[in-house]
């Protein structure tokens, strides 16, 4: 590629990333000590003081009971116990953070809610090396000089509800995509494994990346070797919320790479709503699917790369 093409490509990436707009709004809270944790405000429905719970005999040990709120029942998970800290002893001193993840509503017990803060995804970094494969933290950032750990809520929920990854016979029988390969980009190890397990059932092999930067590096490495990513990869399936480079920025970056600008990109996130639909259009992604339904994902992949 010529230097002029490189300059044009770099400018396109910068402009596209400006369109992507990667502001992150975090709800900060504490769990049993002074460590601040954060979750994306988009996933929080409300925060309420502790409400009396109905115990469920034989239920999961992390579920302290069920609450009926706003006319619906939901499990309330002890977040302290879920991430390896001592469980809450005095439930009446806690708060409940009500969230919507993967098409279901859950409540999490926390000791206190701190505040809402704003940052950018490029100010969010992967966990420090050496944190271990079993950490409940997907990323970290610094707010007012204090380290904030952003929780892998998908992993917490998988501990409790064991997300179903089975693709129905009706979908697998129609797919038959042996030999097809896709790039899966997600900062949650649990989410990457869920996607892999589902797509393997329709014959699709998965190359994985931990975040947008890792994905771009993989693509650039293929190009440097003289390989054509568009020939080796049938599509890219990417989460939206990721450290350093989120799914919107990844999409914009790929669209600005002349060699692979037309590869199919499916954004796959627990964030839902009109905002996503608008951003899919602005950044040039082809499709958005809300996490996590194995049939929906497998059917979308089969529809695009089958045949």
C-alpha positions as CSV (number, residue, x, y, z in Angstrom):
1,X,0.0,0.0,0.0
2,X,1.3,3.5,-0.9
3,X,2.0,6.2,1.8
4,X,-0.8,8.3,0.4
5,X,-3.2,5.3,0.8
6,X,-1.9,4.9,4.4
7,X,-2.5,8.5,5.1
8,X,-6.0,8.3,3.6
9,X,-6.8,5.2,5.6
10,X,-5.6,6.7,8.8
11,X,-7.7,9.8,8.3
12,X,-10.7,7.6,7.5
13,X,-10.2,5.7,10.8
14,X,-10.0,8.9,12.8
15,X,-13.1,10.3,11.2
16,X,-15.0,7.1,11.6
17,X,-14.0,6.8,15.3
18,X,-15.3,10.4,15.9
19,X,-18.6,9.3,14.5
20,X,-18.6,6.2,16.7
21,X,-18.4,8.3,19.8
22,X,-17.2,6.0,22.6
23,X,-18.4,7.7,25.8
24,X,-19.0,5.3,28.7
25,X,-21.3,6.0,31.6
26,X,-20.6,3.9,34.7
27,X,-22.5,3.3,37.9
28,X,-19.9,3.0,40.7
29,X,-20.7,0.9,43.8
30,X,-19.0,-0.9,46.6
31,X,-19.2,-4.6,47.7
32,X,-18.2,-5.2,51.4
33,X,-15.1,-3.0,51.3
34,X,-13.7,0.2,49.8
35,X,-13.0,-1.2,46.3
36,X,-15.0,0.6,43.7
37,X,-16.7,-1.5,41.0
38,X,-18.5,-0.3,37.9
39,X,-21.1,-1.4,35.5
40,X,-22.5,0.3,32.4
41,X,-25.5,2.5,33.2
42,X,-27.2,1.3,30.0
43,X,-27.7,-2.0,31.7
44,X,-29.1,-0.6,35.0
45,X,-32.8,-0.2,35.3
46,X,-32.8,1.3,38.8
47,X,-31.2,1.2,42.2
48,X,-33.4,0.7,45.3
49,X,-32.9,0.2,49.1
50,X,-33.1,-3.4,50.3
51,X,-36.5,-5.0,50.0
52,X,-37.7,-8.0,51.9
53,X,-36.9,-11.2,49.9
54,X,-38.7,-14.5,49.7
55,X,-36.3,-17.4,50.2
56,X,-36.4,-20.2,47.6
57,X,-35.6,-23.5,49.2
58,X,-33.2,-25.5,47.0
59,X,-32.2,-22.4,45.0
60,X,-28.7,-21.5,44.0
61,X,-26.5,-20.5,46.9
62,X,-25.7,-17.1,45.4
63,X,-29.4,-16.2,45.1
64,X,-30.5,-14.8,48.5
65,X,-34.1,-14.8,47.5
66,X,-36.7,-13.5,45.1
67,X,-38.1,-9.9,45.1
68,X,-41.4,-8.8,43.5
69,X,-40.7,-5.3,42.1
70,X,-42.8,-3.3,39.7
71,X,-45.1,-6.2,39.3
72,X,-42.5,-8.8,38.4
73,X,-40.5,-11.4,40.3
74,X,-36.7,-11.5,39.9
75,X,-33.8,-13.4,41.6
76,X,-31.6,-11.3,43.9
77,X,-27.9,-12.3,43.7
78,X,-25.4,-11.7,46.5
79,X,-22.8,-9.9,44.4
80,X,-20.2,-10.1,47.2
81,X,-20.4,-13.9,47.4
82,X,-20.6,-14.2,43.6
83,X,-17.2,-12.5,43.2
84,X,-15.5,-14.4,46.0
85,X,-16.0,-12.1,49.0
86,X,-17.8,-12.9,52.2
87,X,-21.6,-12.9,51.7
88,X,-23.6,-10.1,53.1
89,X,-24.6,-10.7,56.7
90,X,-27.1,-7.9,57.2
91,X,-29.2,-7.8,54.1
92,X,-31.2,-4.8,55.4
93,X,-28.0,-2.7,55.1
94,X,-27.6,-3.4,51.4
95,X,-29.0,-1.8,48.2
96,X,-30.3,-3.7,45.1
97,X,-29.1,-2.8,41.7
98,X,-31.6,-4.0,39.1
99,X,-30.1,-4.8,35.7
100,X,-31.1,-6.2,32.4
101,X,-28.5,-8.6,30.9
102,X,-28.9,-11.1,28.1
103,X,-32.7,-10.6,27.8
104,X,-33.4,-11.1,31.5
105,X,-33.7,-9.0,34.6
106,X,-31.8,-9.7,37.8
107,X,-31.1,-7.8,41.0
108,X,-27.6,-7.6,42.6
109,X,-27.0,-6.9,46.3
110,X,-24.3,-4.3,46.9
111,X,-23.2,-2.5,50.1
112,X,-23.5,1.0,48.7
113,X,-23.8,3.0,45.5
114,X,-21.2,5.7,45.0
115,X,-22.1,7.8,41.9
116,X,-22.4,7.9,38.1
117,X,-19.3,8.9,36.2
118,X,-18.4,9.4,32.5
119,X,-15.3,8.3,30.7
120,X,-14.3,7.0,27.2
121,X,-13.7,3.4,26.2
122,X,-10.2,4.3,25.1
123,X,-9.5,5.1,28.8
124,X,-10.6,1.6,29.8
125,X,-7.9,-1.1,29.8
126,X,-7.8,-4.9,30.1
127,X,-7.1,-6.3,33.6
128,X,-3.4,-6.2,34.5
129,X,-1.5,-9.3,33.4
130,X,-1.3,-11.9,36.1
131,X,-4.9,-11.3,37.2
132,X,-5.7,-14.9,36.2
133,X,-8.2,-16.5,33.9
134,X,-10.9,-16.7,36.6
135,X,-11.1,-13.0,37.4
136,X,-14.6,-11.5,37.5
137,X,-13.2,-8.2,36.1
138,X,-13.3,-7.6,32.3
139,X,-11.5,-4.2,32.4
140,X,-10.3,-1.4,34.6
141,X,-10.2,2.4,34.4
142,X,-9.0,5.2,36.7
143,X,-11.5,7.8,37.9
144,X,-10.3,10.7,40.0
145,X,-7.1,8.8,40.8
146,X,-8.9,5.7,41.9
147,X,-8.8,2.3,40.2
148,X,-12.3,1.1,39.1
149,X,-12.9,-2.5,38.3
150,X,-15.5,-3.2,35.7
151,X,-17.3,-6.4,36.4
152,X,-17.9,-9.3,34.0
153,X,-21.6,-9.6,34.9
154,X,-22.0,-12.2,32.2
155,X,-19.7,-14.5,34.1
156,X,-21.5,-13.8,37.4
157,X,-24.9,-14.7,35.7
158,X,-23.4,-17.8,34.1
159,X,-22.4,-19.0,37.6
160,X,-26.1,-18.8,38.6
161,X,-28.2,-19.6,35.5
162,X,-25.7,-21.5,33.4
163,X,-26.6,-19.9,30.1
164,X,-28.0,-22.3,27.5
165,X,-25.8,-22.6,24.4
166,X,-27.7,-25.4,22.7
167,X,-28.8,-24.6,19.1
168,X,-32.1,-26.3,18.2
169,X,-32.2,-29.2,15.7
170,X,-34.3,-27.1,13.4
171,X,-31.4,-24.6,13.0
172,X,-28.5,-27.1,13.0
173,X,-30.2,-29.3,10.3
174,X,-30.4,-26.3,7.9
175,X,-27.0,-24.9,8.5
176,X,-24.2,-27.2,7.6
177,X,-21.4,-24.7,7.5
178,X,-18.4,-27.0,7.9
179,X,-15.2,-25.2,6.9
180,X,-16.5,-21.7,7.6
181,X,-14.6,-19.5,10.0
182,X,-15.6,-16.3,11.9
183,X,-13.7,-13.9,14.1
184,X,-15.4,-13.5,17.6
185,X,-14.4,-10.4,19.5
186,X,-15.5,-10.1,23.2
187,X,-13.8,-9.1,26.4
188,X,-15.7,-11.7,28.4
189,X,-14.1,-15.2,28.3
190,X,-17.5,-16.6,29.3
191,X,-19.2,-14.9,26.3
192,X,-16.5,-16.0,23.9
193,X,-17.0,-19.6,25.0
194,X,-20.7,-19.3,24.8
195,X,-20.5,-18.1,21.2
196,X,-18.0,-20.7,20.2
197,X,-20.0,-23.6,21.7
198,X,-23.1,-22.4,19.8
199,X,-21.4,-21.9,16.4
200,X,-19.5,-25.1,16.5
201,X,-22.9,-26.9,16.5
202,X,-23.5,-25.5,13.0
203,X,-20.0,-26.3,11.8
204,X,-18.4,-22.9,12.2
205,X,-14.9,-22.5,13.5
206,X,-14.1,-19.5,15.7
207,X,-11.0,-17.4,15.8
208,X,-11.2,-15.3,19.0
209,X,-10.0,-11.9,20.2
210,X,-10.3,-10.3,23.6
211,X,-11.1,-6.8,22.4
212,X,-11.1,-4.5,19.5
213,X,-7.3,-3.8,19.6
214,X,-6.6,-7.5,19.7
215,X,-8.9,-8.0,16.7
216,X,-7.3,-5.3,14.6
217,X,-3.9,-6.7,15.4
218,X,-5.0,-10.2,14.2
219,X,-6.3,-8.8,11.0
220,X,-3.2,-6.7,10.4
221,X,-1.0,-9.8,11.1
222,X,-2.9,-11.7,8.4
223,X,-2.4,-8.9,5.9
224,X,1.3,-8.6,6.8
225,X,1.7,-12.3,6.0
226,X,0.1,-11.8,2.6
227,X,-3.1,-13.5,3.6
228,X,-6.6,-12.1,2.8
229,X,-8.7,-11.9,5.9
230,X,-11.8,-11.7,3.8
231,X,-11.0,-15.1,2.3
232,X,-10.1,-16.7,5.6
233,X,-13.0,-15.2,7.7
234,X,-16.6,-15.2,6.7
235,X,-17.6,-12.5,9.1
236,X,-16.8,-10.7,12.3
237,X,-19.0,-11.1,15.4
238,X,-18.2,-8.4,18.0
239,X,-19.3,-7.3,21.4
240,X,-19.8,-3.6,21.8
241,X,-18.5,-2.9,25.3
242,X,-14.8,-3.6,25.3
243,X,-11.7,-1.9,26.7
244,X,-9.4,0.4,24.6
245,X,-11.5,-0.1,21.4
246,X,-15.2,-0.9,21.6
247,X,-17.3,-2.6,19.0
248,X,-18.3,0.7,17.3
249,X,-14.7,1.8,16.9
250,X,-13.7,-1.7,15.7
251,X,-16.3,-1.5,13.0
252,X,-15.3,2.0,12.0
253,X,-11.6,0.9,11.9
254,X,-12.3,-2.2,9.7
255,X,-14.4,-0.1,7.4
256,X,-11.5,2.2,6.9
257,X,-9.1,-0.7,6.0
258,X,-9.2,-0.9,2.1
259,X,-8.3,-4.6,2.0
260,X,-11.2,-5.8,4.2
261,X,-13.6,-2.8,4.3
262,X,-16.5,-4.9,3.1
263,X,-16.3,-7.8,5.5
264,X,-19.7,-8.6,7.2
265,X,-19.8,-7.3,10.8
266,X,-22.4,-8.4,13.3
267,X,-22.5,-6.6,16.6
268,X,-23.6,-8.8,19.4
269,X,-24.3,-7.1,22.8
270,X,-26.4,-7.2,25.9
271,X,-27.1,-3.5,25.3
272,X,-30.4,-3.0,23.4
273,X,-32.5,-0.2,22.2
274,X,-32.7,2.5,19.5
275,X,-29.2,3.9,20.4
276,X,-27.7,0.7,19.1
277,X,-29.7,0.7,15.9
278,X,-28.5,4.3,15.2
279,X,-24.9,3.4,16.0
280,X,-25.0,0.3,13.8
281,X,-26.0,2.5,10.9
282,X,-23.4,5.3,11.7
283,X,-20.4,3.0,12.1
284,X,-21.2,0.7,9.1
285,X,-22.0,-2.5,10.9
286,X,-24.3,-4.9,9.0
287,X,-26.5,-6.2,11.8
288,X,-27.1,-6.1,15.5
289,X,-28.3,-8.9,17.7
290,X,-29.0,-8.7,21.4
291,X,-27.3,-11.3,23.6
292,X,-27.8,-14.1,24.2
293,X,-30.0,-16.5,22.3
294,X,-28.1,-19.4,20.6
295,X,-30.7,-19.9,17.9
296,X,-30.9,-16.2,17.0
297,X,-27.1,-16.0,16.7
298,X,-26.7,-19.3,14.8
299,X,-29.6,-18.4,12.4
300,X,-28.1,-15.0,11.7
301,X,-24.7,-16.5,10.9
302,X,-26.2,-19.3,8.8
303,X,-28.3,-16.8,6.8
304,X,-25.2,-14.7,6.0
305,X,-22.5,-17.2,5.3
306,X,-24.5,-20.3,4.3
307,X,-24.5,-21.7,0.8
